[in-house]
């Protein structure tokens, strides 16, 4: 190599290395200055449900701790896939986050053939926030008030008993399919775009039953306006002590739900770690625990890697169940 060509090579190499260092420094600087504009937390279901309440409580906490503005944007549809896909496509700069439940955060991948994103590939885990059991609830005009009455009525009147879920492919829908398979009954499914519109129609008598997360239904059941038929949990819940577990009424299935915070893949690790630290501190604080309890949730927590492992375990858990039940959208 000639002296001139060697000098040119060294200059070019120095320029590339300098550019790389500048890029690293710029990324670190961006993470340190984050957030310097509003951050959107996408809630992929309608406003009014327990997960929506959690998203708003977390937005308030992050706004207070970081001094920025965190806003919740409801983007319901397709069992959470519409909102989750929007986050997966967003710039990975920390300004778009996702408050996901079981469906858009994991299980929808096993059900929907035309998914516009892959939760494992396109979303970065931040923190597992809470866990919550699912419930089977009956409306005030429902012909059934207990799980035994549900089975008896549905067997005598195939497909005449209507039940709602927060959407096709949601945990509520999956549980309803499993209950029908194990009890030999057939009911009519009415999918909704979240818990809030489902609860409204349940109260109004448009559907007889709801298969959904527990949070939205606790005050209505305790006030006597709805009937709790069964909890999809290992043990009874102290907020609904008179509602039996699904195993107590003779059906051997479980259906715990969860909420997690996710971001677009390739979001800077520094930003993810910053949010993870604050989210964990919030759900473990007295204030956070009290708010979660009011949503009928229990705190979870953990590292981003632990959430990644948890999502993988959820997929492994539900894959054979969904395949056996032939649930496909």
Secondary structure as UniProt FT lines:
FT   HELIX           3..33
FT   STRAND          39..43
FT   TURN            47..48
FT   HELIX           50..66
FT   STRAND          70..74
FT   HELIX           78..80
FT   HELIX           81..89
FT   STRAND          96..101
FT   HELIX           103..107
FT   HELIX           108..111
FT   TURN            113..114
FT   HELIX           119..122
FT   STRAND          123..138
FT   TURN            140..141
FT   HELIX           147..156
FT   TURN            158..160
FT   STRAND          162..165
FT   TURN            168..169
FT   HELIX           171..183
FT   STRAND          188..191
FT   HELIX           195..204
FT   STRAND          209..213
FT   HELIX           215..217
FT   HELIX           218..222
FT   TURN            223..224
FT   STRAND          227..232
FT   TURN            238..239
FT   TURN            241..242
FT   TURN            246..250
FT   STRAND          256..264
FT   TURN            265..266
FT   HELIX           269..284
FT   HELIX           286..294
FT   TURN            295..296
FT   STRAND          298..299
FT   HELIX           304..325
//
